[in-house]
């Protein structure tokens, strides 16, 4: 029973972090010029790429805990679902139109994926 409570706590925490990272990323892309972060600057692209990598890492944690809560084993379908969620996220942020930001985000996603695989 204690393990189930820990899974639920981690599930809620990872969902909270995913939502907050989404809000921060959207805010930087939308109102970044108000705080002197031009959308075309390299520092903004770097920050967005790093936030996207962390977003994907916590999506992995969230989906993994959700699958574990349902007493199933993660497989190829769950990994595909994680990547689909992240690419929809990138599409909604219009990152796919800027090649530098898109490639940086893909690199951050792949680094988060490799980290998740190696750490388990």
Secondary structure, 3 states (H helix, E strand, C coil): CHHHHHHHHHHHHHHHHHHHHHHHHHHHHHHHHHHCCCCCCHHHHHHHHHHHHHHHHHHHHHHHHHHHHCCCCCCHHHHHHHHHHHHHHHHHCCHHHCHHHHHHHHHHHHHHHHHHHHHC
